[in-house]
Amino acid sequence: MLSITRTAIRPLGGVSVSSNAVQARNMATLKEIQGRLKSVSNISKITKSMKMIASTKVTKAQRAMENARTYGEATNELFKAAETKPAENSTTIYIAASGDRGLCGGIHSSVAKGTRRAIGNNNKAAIVVLGDKAKAQLSRSHRSQISLSFNQIGKDIPTFAEASAIVDVIRQQGIEFDSAEIVYNEFKSVISYEAVSTLVYNEATFKASPNFAAFEIEDDVLENLQEFTFANNIYHALVEGHAAEMAAKRAAMENATKNAEDMIGKLTLQYNRGRQAVITNELIDIITGASAL
């Protein structure tokens, strides 16, 4: 509650006159509140618009995610049917699938924390980061292990072509691995997500699977199959993470809008009380002067 005090000067003749300094201070305070009200109102309009845009994108992202899950599940079923497992002392690279944009809560922190958990004490494993947000966080603890990083991926909805391009760059850079663990945010609902990981194996590891012979895959096809399954899982991780990001952004903008509206209510009440106090002081001065006359 805005507290305003009134002081009076009583000159000869018994007439009470309010202090000009107090009146000026009161008006300055009201101007400040008005300025804050205008700023918060503008922020509320922006966050409301961003919420509407995110709501539209969530629907599109969910449709794309349902299609991408088919790719990821097909790859996982392939390795599951072949009973593929990484050998002891095998080389693993870690791929953190995140994004470049903020204003979506702690969704990027979730991927960074999940990647750190997956790495554990493996201080020699190579890390590939998709997205600037996760890169900034992983650089604090695993800067020397980051071999590659990508940004500007999935400005709208990630595509399979982008995932294929990532796989091509990883192969061109000569990063050797027996298995790749991809960490991403799994979309649970419009209000929840969870950092999970999935494994992809190279040709040699897949060929050494107990049930590999049942597939009757020729050697010249095996390399292409490995590239395809690798791109499949990266595509699935990117699209799943994009859907979770859009849902988190919608929730963040909704919360920001509610907080702005609450603040507008408090500032409006504070302004009205201050204005009422100023008017009351002016009326007291008028009545006091009239009574003295």
N, C-alpha and C positions, 0 to 999 in steps of 0.2 A: 504493500500500500504506500502510495506517495504521501509523504508527510510534509506539509507546508505550514510554516509558522508566520504569524503576522505581528509586526511591531508597529507602534504608533508614536508619533511625535505630537506633543500637546503644546502648541504655541500659546501666546497670550490671547485671551478671548475664549479659551476652552474648546476650540475646534480640533478634532482628531483627524490627522492626515496620515495615510499609509506610506510606508517607506518605499521610495522609487526603486531602491536596490532590490528589495524583496520581490516586488512586482516583476522586475526585469529577470530575476533569477527564475521565477515561476514560469514566465513565458519561454525562457531558454530551455527549461526542462521539458516543457510541452513540445517544443520544436524538435528536440532530440527524440522524444517518443514518436512523434509523427514521422521522422526520418526512418526510425527503426521499423515502424509499421509498414512503410512503403517498401523498404528493402525486403522484409520477410514476406510481404504479399507477392512481390516479384519472384522470389525464390519458390514460393508455393505454386505459382503458375508454371514455372519451369519444371519442377518435379512432377506436377500433375501431367504435363505434356509428355515427359519422358516415361512416365508410368503407362500412359496410353500406347506409346510407341512400343515399349517393351511387351505389353500385353499382346499386341499384334504379332510381334516376332516370336513370342513363346508358342503360339499356335503353329506357326510355320516350322519352328525348330522341332516341335514334338512330332510332326508328320515326318520330317526328314530323319529324326532319330529312330522311329519305328522301322524305317527302311534300312538304316545303317546297322541296326541290331541284327538283321538277317545276315549281313556280311560277317559281323563278329562272331555270331553263334555258329556259322558254318565253319569258320576257321578253327574255333575251339573244339567243335565236334570231330574235325579231322584229326587233330592231335590227340584227342581223347580216345578215338577209335584205334589209333596206331599205338596208344600207350607211350607216347613220347615223353621222356623225362631228361632233364639235363644231367650230364655225367658229373662225377666228382671232379673238383678243381676246374670246372668249365668256366669260360669267360662270359660274363653277363654285362650287357650295357643297359642303362636305365633311361627311359624316355619319359619326360614330364610333359604332358599335354595340357597346356593352359591357354591363356589369352593375353591380349595387349591392353585391354581397356579396364578401367576401374569403375567405381560407383556401383559395385555389385556385392558388397559385403566381403566376407572372408573366403570367398570361393577359390581364389588363387592361392591363398595361404593353405587351404586344404590340400591342394596338389603338392605344394612344396613340402608340407609336413609328411604327406604320404610317401613322397620320394625319399625323404631322409630316413623314414622308417624302413623302406625297402632296401636302401643302401646299407644301413646298419654300420658295421665296422669295416666295410669293404672300401678302403681308401684309395684303391687303384682302379676302380671301375670307371669307365667312361660314361658321361652324362650328355644326353641330347635334350635340349630344352625347346619346346614349342610355345612361344609367347614371351613377351618382355616381362610380364608381372612375375611369373615363376622364376625367370632368370635372375631378376633383381634379388629375390629372396634366397635362392640357392647359392648365389655368388658370395653371400656372407659366410657360408660354412663350407662350400665345396667348389670354390672358384677354380682351383687348379684342375678339377676333374671335368669341367665343362668342355667338351670337345667341339660341339656344334650348337648353334642356336638359330632359331627361325622366328621371324615376326611377320606382321601383316598377313597372317593366315586366317581365313574365315571371317573377313569383314562382314559378310552376310552369313550364309550357311556354308561350312566347309565342304569341299567337293573331293571326289575320288581322285581327280587329276592332281589336286594339291598334295594329297597323301602319297601318290605315286612319285611326284617330284621330290618329296622329302626322302623317300626310299632311295631314289637315284642319287641324291647328293650324299647320303650316308655311305652308299657303296663306292661312289667316286672318291670320297675322302679316305677310303681304305680302312674304315673302322671294322676290325675283326671282332666277331662275337659268336658264341655258341647258342646263346639265347638272349632275347631282348625282352625286358620287363617294361611294359607301358603303363604308366600311372595316370589316371584321369578321374574326373568326377562323374560318378554314375548318377543319372537322373532318377530319383525316387518318386518325387511328386513336385508340385509347383512350389512347395515350401520346404523341401528337404532334398539333400544330395549327400553322397558319401564318396570319399576317395578310395578307389579300388585299383587293382592292377591285373593285367593279363599277360601271358607269356607267348612269345613267338620264337621259333627255333630256326637255325640255319639248315642247309642241305644235309650236312654230315650228321647232325644230331637227329634230324628227322629220319634219315636213312638207317640210322642205328636203332630205330624203334623196334620193339618186339614184333609188332604186327605190320611192319612196313611191307612185307612181301605180299600181303593180301591185296594191296592196291595196284600192283603190277605197273608201277610208274617207271618209265624209261629215264635214263640219266639226262638226256637233253631237255626233257620236260620238267625235271625236278627243280632245276634252277629257276625257271619261269614260275613254277608253282610256289616256290619259296618267296620270290619277289611279290607275287600276287597276294599271298596270305599275309605278308608283312604289311603291304599297303592296305589290305582289308582291315586289319586290326588298328592301324593308325587312323584310318578313316572313321572307323567306329568310335574310337576314343575322342577324336576331334568333334564329331557331331554330337555325341553324348554330352561332352563337356560344354558345347555351345548351348544346348538346350538347358542344361543346369545353370549356365551363366545368365541366360535371358530370364529364367524364372527368378534367380537371385536378384537380378537388377530390378525386375518388377516389384519384388518384395521390398527392396531397399528404397525405391522411389515412393512406394506406398507409405512406408514408415516415415520417410522424410516429409511427405505431404501432411501426414497426421501431426507430426511434431511442429511443422510450420503453422498449421491451423490452431494448434494449442497455444503456440506463442502469440499468434495474432489475437486470440481471445484474451490472453493475459495482458498484452500491451494495450488493447482497446479499453479494458477495464481500468488499467492504470491511467490511461489518458483521460477517460471520463471522470475519474475521481479527482485528478489534478485540475481539470477544467472546472469542475464543480467547486473545488476549493478556491480557485481564483475568483469565480463569480461571487461566492459567498463573502470573500474578503472585500470585494468592491461594494457589495450591498451593505456590509457593516459600516464601511466608510461613509457611504451616502446617508444611511440612517443616523449614524453618530453625528455627522455634520448638521443634518436637519434638526436633530434634537437639541444641539447646542444653540442653534439660531432661535 
